[in-house]
Amino acid sequence: QLQLVESGGGLVQDGDSLRLSCAGSGGPFSTYAVGWFRQAPGWNREFIGGIDWRGEVISGDSMKGRFAMSRENANTVSLQMNSLKPEDTAVYYCNAKWTSYNYWGQGTQVTVSS
């Protein structure tokens, strides 16, 4: 069973950058489509963007212009977040999908102070 672990979250100030990582283990992570989502208190989980096994990226509305996603290696997908704003404060999750398989990580907290 694939296991996902997010890391890289933390407390930053308005305008700072963070790089989140999603590490996959226990399965062929490189064959999965990987997506990043976030959820702020009181809000639904929001799609940020996804990357397929070829490295092709699909950007959600919140990703365009400030965030970038890439496959670092066979076991890691990163989310580079620049010019962070207080409204980016949320728990960030990665998700891996392949055929009927669908896995979530436990999430990493990102807090942006003004």
MIVEXLO-55972 format. One record per residue: x, y, z of N, C-alpha, C in turn; residue in three letters. Coordinates in steps of 0.001 Angstrom, whole numbers, padded with zeros to 6 digits, always signed. Layout:
# MIVEXLO-55972
XYZXYZXYZALA ...
# end
This chain:
# MIVEXLO-55972
+000848-001178+000000+000000+000000+000000+000890+001237+000000GLN +000537+002174-000878+001324+003390-000976+001126+004255+000258LEU +002208+004814+000773+002148+005746+001887+002710+007086+001446GLN +002023+008152+001843+002429+009502+001467+002738+010303+002719LEU +003826+011035+002677+004199+011894+003794+004529+013277+003261VAL +003786+014279+003722+004068+015664+003353+005017+016275+004371GLU +005841+017181+003909+006748+017891+004800+007027+019266+004230SER +007613+020123+005051+008014+021443+004587+007118+022581+005026GLY +006025+022261+005703+005141+023316+006164+005745+024083+007325GLY +005088+025168+007708+005565+025946+008830+004904+027292+008907GLY +005450+028130+009778+004954+029486+009965+005876+030455+009238LEU +005309+031220+008317+006093+032187+007554+005351+033515+007535VAL +006020+034517+007002+005404+035843+006914+004886+036109+005506GLN +003991+037060+005432+003440+037499+004155+004580+037791+003174ASP +004525+037185+001985+005545+037395+000968+006662+036369+000951GLY +006732+035528+001958+007779+034497+002017+007474+033346+001071ASP +008432+032429+000995+008294+031227+000166+008424+029980+001029SER +007826+028911+000550+007966+027590+001171+007996+026547+000064LEU +008677+025466+000357+008701+024336-000578+008193+023117+000162ARG +007064+022608-000257+006508+021398+000334+006941+020187-000474LEU +007095+019088+000229+007441+017829-000438+006417+016762-000087SER +006159+015906-001045+005306+014733-000847+006163+013519-001181CYS +006451+012730-000172+007276+011533-000370+006387+010301-000376ALA +006535+009495-001421+005753+008274-001537+006618+007053-001325GLY +006071+006061-000636+006798+004818-000414+005819+003648-000373SER +006358+002457-000579+005524+001268-000514+004841+000910-001811GLY +005177+001622-002880+004559+001335-004163+005222+002139-005262GLY +004773+001938-006508+005392+002617-007659+004923+004070-007777PRO +005413+004896-006885+004954+006287-006785+005086+007024-008110PHE +006107+006731-008871+006355+007468-010115+005273+007216-011169SER +004482+006172-010994+003424+005898-011964+002104+006564-011599THR +002047+007127-010403+000814+007750-009922+000720+009199-010386TYR -000496+009662-010621-000758+011093-010742-000831+011654-009323ALA -000127+012731-009082-000053+013301-007741-000664+014690-007743VAL -001526+014919-006788-002156+016217-006679-001880+016838-005328GLY -001880+018153-005303-001794+018900-004047-003147+019572-003798TRP -003594+019486-002553-004832+020089-002120-004557+020874-000839PHE -005478+021747-000495-005364+022433+000783-006754+022631+001367ARG -006767+022732+002689-008032+022933+003378-007828+023892+004535GLN -008526+025004+004465-008512+025984+005546-009706+025716+006460ALA -009610+026123+007724-010722+025890+008660-012031+026459+008128PRO -013070+025630+008120-014372+026077+007679-014584+026058+006183GLY -013569+025592+005441-013654+025573+003986-013517+024146+003477TRP -014033+023907+002282-013851+022611+001635-012405+022447+001169ASN -012027+021193+000984-010691+020935+000453-010623+021450-000982ARG -009541+022154-001273-009388+022833-002565-008257+022217-003363GLU -008507+021986-004645-007474+021472-005535-006508+022592-005906PHE -005212+022338-005728-004193+023317-006098-003652+023004-007482ILE -003222+021785-007677-002669+021366-008962-002265+019906-008917GLY -001973+019356-010081-001586+017965-010160-000507+017750-011198GLY +000197+016636-011069+001255+016299-012023+001111+014827-012356ILE +001166+014498-013653+001010+013100-014026+002360+012406-014092ASP +002346+011129-014502+003572+010337-014468+004622+010859-015444TRP +004156+011627-016465+005097+012165-017446+005686+013501-016979ARG +005150+014058-015905+005618+015359-015445+004769+016516-015937GLY +003674+016210-016608+002791+017255-017104+001934+017778-015956GLU +001883+019100-015844+001220+019734-014703-000134+020316-015114VAL -001118+020103-014271-002423+020746-014409-002553+021708-013240ILE -002770+022979-013538-002821+023989-012488-004246+024345-012141SER -004535+024360-010845-005805+024884-010384-005711+026397-010274GLY -006816+027031-009978-006835+028485-009929-005877+029055-008885ASP -005748+028382-007746-004895+028918-006686-003419+028736-006971SER -003091+027930-007978-001683+027659-008263-001093+028651-009242MET -001912+029204-010087-001417+029986-011208-000696+031242-010751LYS +000558+031366-011221+001324+032583-010997+002268+032540-009819GLY +001950+031806-008740+002798+031838-007549+003332+030480-007153ARG +002683+029431-007571+003074+028082-007159+003592+027303-008365PHE +004475+026362-008096+004974+025482-009151+005148+024082-008583ALA +004888+023103-009423+004939+021708-008986+005919+020944-009853MET +006630+019988-009270+007555+019189-010063+007803+017852-009389SER +008263+016901-010189+008736+015610-009654+010231+015730-009414ARG +010619+015653-008166+012033+015780-007830+012798+014507-008187GLU +012177+013394-007933+012762+012096-008248+011622+011080-008268ASN +011944+009808-008313+010910+008785-008433+009985+008740-007222ALA +010412+009277-006101+009641+009142-004869+009178+010460-004261ASN +009418+011569-004932+009095+012867-004337+008503+013821-005360THR +007402+014457-004938+006810+015542-005719+006825+016781-004835VAL +007248+017901-005394+007340+019117-004600+006326+020153-005060SER +006023+021067-004142+005171+022215-004434+005918+023449-003939LEU +006400+024248-004859+007097+025477-004532+006072+026603-004462GLN +006022+027265-003317+005042+028331-003122+005772+029637-002857MET +005533+030611-003697+006178+031918-003585+005147+032999-003278ASN +005644+034117-002772+004776+035262-002476+003546+034839-001679SER +003785+034116-000614+002679+033594+000175+001880+034714+000836LEU +000583+034476+000964-000339+035446+001539-001055+034816+002730LYS -001570+035619+003635-002310+035045+004772-003444+034108+004340PRO -004054+034382+003211-005147+033516+002748-004659+032162+002231GLU -003356+031972+002151-002804+030657+001810-002706+029749+003038ASP -003024+030279+004198-002982+029487+005423-003969+028335+005344THR -003454+027117+005532-004280+025914+005402-003426+024700+005735ALA -004087+023553+005819-003372+022280+005835-003253+021824+004383VAL -002038+021487+003995-001766+021085+002624-001584+019570+002564TYR -002296+018958+001627-002299+017505+001482-001823+017103+000094TYR -001157+015988+000013-000914+015411-001303-001765+014156-001470CYS -002068+013886-002707-002936+012776-003082-002302+012058-004262ASN -002358+010747-004258-001823+009954-005364-002913+009038-005897ALA -003095+009075-007217-004139+008268-007860-003563+007487-009031LYS -004014+006235-009128-003660+005402-010278-004714+004332-010410TRP -005373+004292-011479-006546+003424-011723-007505+003587-010549THR -007812+002550-009819-008754+002631-008709-008074+002942-007376SER -006769+003092-007393-006026+003361-006166-005993+004864-005910TYR -006246+005219-004652-006335+006629-004272-005839+006771-002839ASN -004772+007526-002648-004159+007645-001329-003985+009113-000952TYR -004049+009367+000365-003833+010712+000907-002745+010686+001962TRP -002020+011778+002036-001099+011959+003138-001822+012558+004332GLY -001072+012766+005426-001675+013264+006659-001768+014781+006679GLN -001082+015446+005762-001143+016895+005674-000017+017587+006420GLY +000293+018794+005975+001273+019633+006638+000704+021047+006747THR +000852+021641+007917+000257+022953+008168+001142+024062+007604GLN +000504+024971+006883+001163+026187+006422+000401+027367+007012VAL +001123+028208+007734+000514+029393+008331+001288+030615+007863THR +000572+031563+007278+001190+032784+006771+000678+033951+007604VAL +001583+034602+008297+001190+035725+009143+001314+037036+008369SER +000451+037975+008711+000458+039279+008021+001352+040288+008736SER 
# end
